[in-house]
Amino acid sequence: MDDVVDLLGRWASGRGPLCLLLTTRLRALIDDGILPPGEPPPPPRPARLPAHAARLPSAES
């Protein structure tokens, strides 16, 4: 399951809601036997903020 991102490819480059595009791609990978049904998804990655967003302004202005 380490290659899920690679297997998904450019799933978001289509037209339509992202949730449907992702669901369609995952279903295709399962139907093709690449991802076994019932396989748990990889753990979520921590959100990465841009460097400027990580610095909060001081309340003492």
C-alpha positions in Angstrom: 0.0 0.0 0.0 3.1 2.2 0.0 2.5 3.1 -3.6 -1.1 4.2 -3.3 -0.2 7.8 -4.4 1.7 6.4 -7.4 -1.2 4.0 -8.2 -3.7 6.8 -8.1 -1.8 8.8 -10.7 -3.4 12.0 -11.8 -6.8 11.2 -10.5 -7.6 14.9 -9.8 -7.0 16.1 -13.3 -10.4 15.1 -14.5 -13.6 17.2 -14.5 -16.1 17.0 -11.6 -16.1 16.9 -7.9 -12.8 15.6 -6.4 -14.5 13.2 -4.1 -16.1 11.5 -7.2 -12.9 11.5 -9.2 -11.0 9.8 -6.2 -13.8 7.3 -5.7 -13.8 6.4 -9.4 -10.1 5.9 -9.5 -10.0 3.8 -6.3 -12.9 1.7 -7.6 -11.0 1.1 -10.8 -7.9 0.0 -8.9 -10.0 -2.4 -6.8 -11.9 -3.8 -9.9 -8.6 -4.3 -11.7 -7.3 -6.3 -8.7 -4.5 -3.8 -7.9 -5.9 -2.9 -4.5 -7.6 -5.6 -2.6 -11.1 -4.9 -1.3 -11.2 -4.1 2.4 -7.6 -2.9 2.4 -7.3 -0.1 5.0 -6.2 3.3 3.7 -2.8 4.6 4.6 -2.7 6.8 7.7 -3.3 10.5 7.1 -0.4 12.7 6.7 -0.1 15.8 8.9 -1.1 19.0 7.2 1.8 21.0 6.0 1.4 24.8 6.2 3.5 27.2 4.2 6.3 28.7 6.3 4.6 32.1 6.5 1.3 30.5 7.7 3.1 28.7 10.5 4.1 32.0 12.2 1.3 33.5 14.0 1.2 37.3 14.5 1.8 38.5 18.1 -1.3 39.6 20.0 0.8 42.5 21.4 0.6 44.9 18.5 
